[in-house]
Amino acid sequence: ATGGADGGAHAHSPGTGAHTHDGATVTQGGGDGATGLSITSAGYTLVPSTELVAGRAGELRFQIRDDQRRAVTRFAVVHDKPMHVIMVRRDLSGYRHLHPTMAADGTWSVPITAPEAGPWRMYADFTAVADDGRQVAVVLGADLTASGAYRPRPLPAAATSATVDGFTVGYAGTPEVGKSVPLRFRVTGADGAAAALEPYLGAYGHLVALREGDLGYLHVHPEPVRDGDDVTFWLTAPGPGSYRMFLDFQVGGVVRTAEFTLTVA
Ligand SMILES: [Cu+2]
């Protein structure tokens, strides 16, 4: 398995991005680089069939096709879902984490509204099951454009604390290039006490990190158990630069997202 700073002693559930969980799972590209930069990888191709119109309710539709152009219909459940879709505008605003449903022909769909015009990036994060039973973890990415005037926003300044709906979320830890480093997140409610986090997608939170400049999708491994009030994720920065991190957490049955800009020297 991809090792932590402690030599790999940490446990992580299978999932985000491409890494080996066991002998039956093939890695995408291997190593701890960024993924999601390509529409085809490991023999699988993302085929979107969606027209985004800013401000209008629509539907995100796509298929995953194999190297024989057949729509894939067998997927392993990872982090409680067979398919995870991340959408973000290319200026890293407008983050969404969606769980589409699949029709019998392998077409995935989920309602979506692009609130603003511009180029949007979609990521399909999944583990396909091949004919011979092999499991292949892949993250594919494609651009979808909502036509209209695009005014990109500058990336917010780096910070280790963020607020959302009265919750304050902070983290401790300093990511390093090429090394798996723990980030310990804590969610505090309006009363100043630690929030009562509920399990979400098989852990006490779900973290996605995207790189500014090319929107590379980073590998993040959650710890399945909490450390007191903290929720720990292991993150490997593939290189120096700025990243936007999105932490989804659930309290009182509601999922919220805290966003942080991270600069790795
Ligand atoms: Cu998901």
Residues whose N, C-alpha, C, O or C-beta is under 5 A from the ligand:
A	BS01	CU	M83 H84 V85 L98
